[in-house]
Amino acid sequence: MSDNGLGEFLRARRAGVRPEDVGMASYGLRRVSGLRREEVAVLAGVNADYYTRLEQGRERNPSPQVLDTLSRALCLDPDARAHLFRLTGTAPGRELVRAPRAVGAALRRLIDGYPHTPAFVVDRSLDLLATNALTDALYAPFEPADNLARMAFLDPAARHFHTRWEWTAQAIVAALREATGFEPDNPRIPALVAELTEGSAEFGWLWKAHAVRGKTHDAKEFFHPEVGALSLTYHAFDVREAPGQQLVVYHAEPGSSSAHALTLLGSVHATRRQPEPRAGG
């Protein structure tokens, strides 16, 4: 990845804002999509040359006040605004630390205590660090089921498994982009991005958009080859004892066809895990 993450982010977000979005009149022949640099500078109340230096990477230490005005000028939502602050190392109240890989024994017991719903732990690079039995059953179509981004973009099973694949792809890329702000020195993330860019043109296009969004909660639509359609919601919880890890729990509406399908899926895979009886035993 480039060492000018701030400049790339500003350029990408500037390209996504039209003059009419911010109450500005459009004039002259526009060679670029979105706002011109001079227009962003006016909206943010900064010198145009200073803003140009920010995009070019010649100025890397804007004040929190400048970042705040740029956030408003570029219409950034809370996730994107926080990402902008992290890119400059000035995120208020957040220490930029690398998420640990090890999952605590108590947390492993917790996810195993959800026998009727998938539960798992991921880090910021979306590596699956710990999974319960029903998660293993849910992600059985993937070989291997090791990283949510690699599974979605590089495994042939993904397009059939994720019935809203385009939405899933956008959410995954936005989560990875957020991770670069939290862990700018983690070599795992650029290595993963390089692998995905080489293997998937769709990932490359989405990565260049610099969209940022953290995992919180959402609806998910799956099609599992063994039990059919699954409509689930998930909630993601920060693991306080291991910053950067998240516990993700899926949920089906009680009494729904998806709830019954999850029960069936768990039963099928539990039966498969039972050892074969010995001959003559």
N, C-alpha and C positions, 0 to 999 in steps of 0.2 A: 504494500500500500504506500501511497505518497506520504512524505513527511509534512505536507501542507494540508492537513486535515481541515483546519479552520477555513482556509481559502476555498477549498473545494466545496465545503458545506455552504458557505455564503453564496458562491456562484450558483450552486444547484438550487438553493432556496430562492434566490433572486429570480432565477428563470421561471419559477413557478408562480410568481405574483404578477398580475397584470395591472397596468396603471389604473384601470377602472375599479380594481379591487380595493385600492387605497385612496380613491377619490381624486386621482390625478388625471389631467387631460393628456391624451396621447398625441404627440406631434411628430412630424417628420417621418422619414423612412426608417423603420426599426430593423436593424440588422440582427438583433437578438430577440429571443422570446423572453417575455417578462420585462422586468424593470431594467433600466440602464443603471450603471454604477452611480452616475450623478444623481439620479432620482432617489436611490436608496440613501445617499449621503444627505440629501435635502430632508427626506422623511425622518432620518435619524438625528439630524442636527449636527453632523460632523463635516469636516473638510473633505471634499471629493478626493483630493490626493491622498489623504490619510486612509479613506476607505479603500482606495485602489491598492495601497500598500498592504492592507489587511488581506485582501483577496490574493495578492501576489506572494504572500508569505514574507514580505520585507518588514512587516510589523506584526508581532506575535503576542503583545501584552496589552490588549485593550483593557480599560478599567471596567469594573462592574457596571458603572453608569452607562458607558458606551454599549456594552453588551445588552443592557436592558432596553436602550433605545433602538438598537438593531433588531431585537426580538420583536418589538412592536412594529417597526418598519416592514419587516419580512413576514408579519402575521404568523409568528411561530406559536404553536400550541404548547402546553406545559412540558410535554416530553421533549420537544425539539428545543425549547428554551433552555431546559436543564442540560441538554446535550451541548448546546453552544457554550455554556459556562464551563462544562467539563473539558471541552477541547482546549481551553486556555488555562486550565488548572485552577480556576477560580470558583468552582462550584461551591456555593455557600453551604456549610454544614455537612459536606460529604467528603470523606477521605477516599482518595483513589487507591484502592487496594485490590490485589488479585484474589479472586475467589479460590478458596481451598478446594482440592479435588476430593479429599476424604469426607465421607458422610458419617456423622456420629452414630453410634450404636442406638441411642434413644430414638433418633429420627428414623433409622431403618425399622425399628420396632413399630413406630407410629404408622409408617406407610403399609407395613404388613398387617396392621390392624384394620385396614380398609379391605376386607375380603370381597365386597360386592361392588367395588368401583375402582377404576384405575387410579393409581397414585404413584408419583415418581418425583425425583429430585434432579434438577438440571443446574448447570452453571451458566455463566453469561455467554459462553460460546455454544450453548445449547447441547452440550454433551450430556447424555443420560448417565448420571452418576449412581443412581439407585432406583430400582423399580420393584413394584410388588407383582404378585403372580398374575393379576388381571391385566396389568400393563403389558407384561410379557405376552399374554394371549392376544391383546389388542394389536400389538405391533408385530405379531408373528409373520405377517406377509413380507416384512423387510429383512434383508440379509446383508449386513448385520443391522440390528436396531441399536445404534450407538450414538447417533447425533441427529437431532431433529432436522437440521438444515440439510445435511448430506442425504438423509432419507427422502426429503421432499424433492430435492433437485436432481439427485443422481441415481436413485433406485427406480427401476421401471414400474414397480408396484404403486408408486405414489399417485400417479394420475387417476388410477381407478379407485384407490383407497380414499383419497381426499376428494370428495364430490364437489367441493368449492376450492379446487386446487389454486386458482389464481389468487383468491383472497388469502389462503394459507401461505402462499409464496410471498406475498407482499408483507404479511405480518412477520414472517420469519426474517426476511431481509431487514425490516425496520428494527427488529430486536437485536440483530447482529450489529447493525450500525450504532445503536445505542451502546452496545458493549464496547465499541472502540473508544468511546469517551470515558467509560469507567476504567478500562484497563488498557491504556495506550501503549504500554510496554510489554504486554503479554504476547509472546510469539505465536501462541496457539491460534489467535484470531486471524492475523494476516495469512498464516499458512492455510487455514480453512477457507478464507476468502479466495485465495489464489486457486485452490483446488476446485472450488465451486465455479469460479469464473472460467476456468479452463474447460470444465465439464458441462457447463450450462449457459447458453446464450441468454436465456431468460434471467438467470441470476445476474449476469453482467449488466443488463439493461436496468434492472431494479436497483442494483447497487449504486449506479451512477445518479440515481434520483435523490439520494441522501435523505430518504424518509426515515423518521425516528419514532419508534413506539415501543413502550415496555409491555411486558405480559402482565395483565391484571385479571380480566375475566372476559369471556366471549362464548359464543355458540360455535359448535363444531359439528360438521356433517361428515360422517365416514361411511364407507361401504366395505364391510369385512367379508371376505370370500366364504367364510363358514357360517355367518349368522345374518348377513345382509345389511340393510341400512341401519345406521346408528345416529341419532340426534342427541348430542350431549352438550352440556355447558361445562366450562372449567373455571376454577379460581386459582390464582397463583399467589403464594404467600412468601414473603422474604424470610429467610432463615436467619434469625438475629445472631445466633452463635457462629455463623459462617457467612459473613457478608458476601454477596454475589451468588449464593445458592438460592434457589427457589423451590418450594414444594408446590407441585401442581396436582390438583385433585379434579377428576372428571365426575360428572353427576348426570344421571338420567332422571327424567320426571318419574316419580313413583307411579307404578301401575301402567306405565307406557310400554309400547312395543319395544322401545330401546332398552328399558329396564329388564324386560324379559329376555331380550337378546344378550345382554351382558351376563345375566345369570346362566344362560345356556352356554355362552362362550367360556365362562369360568368352569362350568361342569365338564365340558369337552376337554379342556386343557388339563384339568385336575386328573381326569381319567387317564390321559396320555402319560402323565408323570408317574403314575403308579407302576411299580416294578412288575415285570411279567412273572407269574407263578412258576416255580421250578418244576420241571418234569418229575413226576413221582413223589412230589412233596405233599 
